[in-house]
Amino acid sequence: MSTSPLSRRTVLTGGLAAAAAGAAAGSARAAGSNPLPPAAENGWVTSTIARMTLEEKVGQLFIQNVYGKDATTPDSRNLPLYGVASPAEVVQKYHLGGVIYFAWTDSVQNPDQIVGLSNGLQKAALTQSSKVRIPLQIATDQEQGVVTRIGPPATQFPGSMALGAGRSAADARTAAAITGTELLAMGVNTNFAPDCDVNVNPLNPVIGTRSFSSRPGLAAELAAAQVAGYQRDGKVASSAKHFPGHGDTATDSHVAFPVITHTREQWEAIDAPPFKAAINEQIDMIMTAHLSFPALDDSGNPATLSKPIMTDLLRHELGYTGVIVTDSLAMQGVRDLYGDAEVAVRALLAGVDQLLMTPAMDDAFAAVLAAVRSGRLPQEDVDAKVRRVLSLKYRRGIVARPYADPSAVPSVVGTPSHLAAADSVSDRTTTLVKNDAKALPIAPKGKKVLVTGYGVTTTATLAAAMTAKGATVQTVQTGTSPTDAQVSAAVAAAAGKDVVVVTTMKAWDTNVTDTRGGQQKLVKQLLATGTTVVVVAVRDPYDIAYFTAAPTYLATYSYSPVAIEAAARVIVGDVAPTASLPVDIPVAGDPGTVLYPFGHGLTY
């Protein structure tokens, strides 16, 4: 589903000047940002490529997930994927260019474990039998907010759309700098962030609050700030995603194949500015999108496999010289047309440099080798891809400093100064959308308060904050799709309370999240009790359109405790809200009519 003409006209007319200004500023900042002289970089890269076997070159083009909490302990989950059991063996078997960490692979349990795994994997890469010594990219997706792979004690931030609400490029850069610094201390040298998609579709199921804004100018400004924060301050590689833009779809490319219906002119005005700003800031990597964009390539191929998009547009027209990496090749959006081995070859032919998370490593590796040996994939193209990958590793300091210092982790990760900065940034992101009854701020001392709605941790965090201020609090957690019985229990608990604080999480999405419509029922039935009700949307800000009678409504854009604690400070009046909506909130069922516009926000 595409956005309304109204939404597009707004971004067409309102975003271009700001995007141009942000891009110009990014270009000026980027001058002289490479930390090592080009001659040294070129010398190491050239000599290394000259000594590499074809298998080693192809290995550098793959970034894979590996199972296990340390490098050398066998994990049976690796066997069906790779034929070997330990993460170290996987790295050495394929001469991998990189690995990626997830909680579900047991890679990110705590900072000490993470640094141990990182150093163990680097040792495996650097001690295998070879004429070359090439360290790994060790990557994760630490966008913050809804996409956060490493939790506390690492410092948490509320994510991109919250930063868009705060409107501060300085805060966006601070969040990226702290995140990057802590990742590097744990041996993670590559962050697949920031998200450069412009979320012009409020029904977008996969981007949403991962986007800074529905306005390309604001998204471009904050994307450039975060690239500077990650790369210049945090010293980690960063990756803009998902090119050419995933912001106007109602389809999730993890499970299906989206089609973007923007014209070329709309792409230039809406989708392109954040990527251009990131390129001007000399971003190390750009991640592809598994979607069809007929105005840019009418072949029906996903952008990941599209030479007109990856090479003609990104390389030639936009002049991008860094590394192009695919989104996960295990996602359905790229697997519908071709087999996994053929997908790997076609992505490289399209202009991609690195393949992320192929689900068929042996087949894909063999297919790429065969494509080179047959001449289908020219050797000089492979060498150019490897050169970009090795240049990134050298320029980012991975070659000079492949290992992290375990003893330094406590003095970097989750320090009091970092946590205080996160609280300060978060205080500037909570948006007060509606306060018709002047219920906020609340003086909680002596009040009887019910905290209900989405999230065990979310409701507990709010309840603890209210209790600390002297309220007597009851908590009734109802989840994302409450049953009628759960709704009735929460409504019964509201009896005799002075205030009800109810949290919603994508209550608008009755197809995926609130499948029973229970969150909407919960809010409406709580409102019918006549008790003072404060609604707090803890993810997408769009929920208010589905219970417009609510007189008091806050948007946090994140259910991370750091965002919820900031919302609690706003509720009790310790902090006055200053943020404004980074998107339009449309009328329910009518995306062309705006209920609350971009820039709306109240204060005390």
Sequence and secondary structure as in RCSB ss.txt:
>XXXX:A:sequence
MSTSPLSRRTVLTGGLAAAAAGAAAGSARAAGSNPLPPAAENGWVTSTIARMTLEEKVGQLFIQNVYGKDATTPD
SRNLPLYGVASPAEVVQKYHLGGVIYFAWTDSVQNPDQIVGLSNGLQKAALTQSSKVRIPLQIATDQEQGVVTRI
GPPATQFPGSMALGAGRSAADARTAAAITGTELLAMGVNTNFAPDCDVNVNPLNPVIGTRSFSSRPGLAAELAAA
QVAGYQRDGKVASSAKHFPGHGDTATDSHVAFPVITHTREQWEAIDAPPFKAAINEQIDMIMTAHLSFPALDDSG
NPATLSKPIMTDLLRHELGYTGVIVTDSLAMQGVRDLYGDAEVAVRALLAGVDQLLMTPAMDDAFAAVLAAVRSG
RLPQEDVDAKVRRVLSLKYRRGIVARPYADPSAVPSVVGTPSHLAAADSVSDRTTTLVKNDAKALPIAPKGKKVL
VTGYGVTTTATLAAAMTAKGATVQTVQTGTSPTDAQVSAAVAAAAGKDVVVVTTMKAWDTNVTDTRGGQQKLVKQ
LLATGTTVVVVAVRDPYDIAYFTAAPTYLATYSYSPVAIEAAARVIVGDVAPTASLPVDIPVAGDPGTVLYPFGH
GLTY
>XXXX:A:secstr
    HHHHHHHHHHSHHHHHHHHHHHHHHHTT  SS HHHHHHHHHHHHHH  HHHHHHTTEEEE   SSSSS  
GGGHHHHS SSHHHHHHHHT SEEE  GGGT  S HHHHHHHHHHHHHHHHHSSSS     EEEE   BTTB SS
 TTS     HHHHHHHT HHHHHHHHHHHHHHHHHTT  EE   B      TT SSSGGGSS SSHHHHHHHHHH
HHIIIIIIS  EEEEEEET  SS SS TTTS  B    HHHIIIIIHHHHHHHHHTT SEEEE  SB TTT TTS
  GGG HIIIIIIIIIIS   SEEE S TTSGGGTSSS HHHHHHHHHHHT  BEE  S HHHHHHHHHHHHHHT
SS HHHHHHHHHHHHHHHHHTTTTT  S  GGGGGGTTT HHHHHHHHHHHHTT EEEEETT   S   TT EEE
EEES HHHHHHHHHHHHHTT EEEEEE  SS  HHHHHHHHHHTTT SEEEEEESSTT TTTTSTTSHHHHHHHH
HHTTTSEEEEEESS GGGGGG TT SEEEE S  SHHHHHHHHHHHTTSS      SS EEETTEEEEEEE TT 
 B  
